[in-house]
Amino acid sequence: MLQNTRALRRAHAAASARNAITARRPKLILGTITGGVLGLALTVGMVSAPAAGAEVPDAVAGVTSFVTGETEQPAKSADDSALTMVAAQDAVAAAEALNAEVAASGLDLGAAPSSVDTSDVTAWVDQLADRDEFSNRQLTSLTAYAVTGTDEIVAETAALQESYVAAQQAKAAADAAAEQAAAEAAALAQTNTVDGAKAAARDIASGQYGWGADQFSCLDSLWTKESGWNYQAYNASGGATGIPQALPGSKMASAGSDWQTNAATQIRWGLGYISSVYGTPCSAWGHSQSVNWY
């Protein structure tokens, strides 16, 4: 079926090959035994008898072993399979640990795989644990499959780790941006209160224009009269807007695009207007007292 993975197809091919060898084995052994017996019968009397006590080679067993490939496993093959099994177990353990960490994090990895499939290699490791039951040829094939599968798991684990780290960094950046936005929103909400607006005006008047407490007292009186320090104040009869009662309110856009929602922006514009037209808040307040506007 199209849904079979490459690993499953490899495992299926290995199993099919092993089954084919097992199915052919009785016929091959029978033919070998028959030929061996006939050969021995034909050669009786043509060679001298072995010396007393000498071992006679088992011709039938030797031919059978040659045909089936079921020879005794060399030490090197057994060692290779043992090392392969350990490496595969380590790779599977690392992959499954990362799988669990990624799942627990709940992070969205986007289009990247969110886990490493270790099922095939785990099955091969289980088979390698019983490696004494396999012929050398079968053990060599199984070891090769395990090596290939282990390499794939290592590569996929590295890719998953990279995707996971990227997702962690993206979440950290998003969290930082959200935290900053929340802090800015809280600061804006405070600034837009009457007390917050007065504090902002005092800081700007002192830091940017060098006006002290006496000038701020005049400014406080002026803007209390004009708007009550309400950044949403609007004079329906004339259209004057905001804390400084700019006319029209859109003038304050020169101090910032958020002039409609930010008291500090309105204050910066209003102080600039007072400085350029009257010189100081006390001069502006004196003019307002005399003509009822400034």
Secondary structure, 3 states (H helix, E strand, C coil): CCCCCHHHHHHHHHHHHHHHHHHHHHHHHHHHHHHHHHHHHHHCCCCCCCCCCCCCCCHHHHHHHHHHCCCCCCHHHHHHHHHHHHHHHHHHHHHHHHHHHHHHHCCCCCCCCCCCCCHHHHHHHHHHCCHHHCCHHHHHHHHHHHHHHHHHHHHHHHHHHHHHHHHHHHHHHHHHHHHHHHHHHHHHHHHCCHHHHHHHHHHHHHHHHCCCHHHHHHHHHHHHHHCCCCCCCECCCCCCECCCCECCHHHHHHHCCCCCCCHHHHHHHHHHHHHHHCCCHHHHHHHHHHHCCC
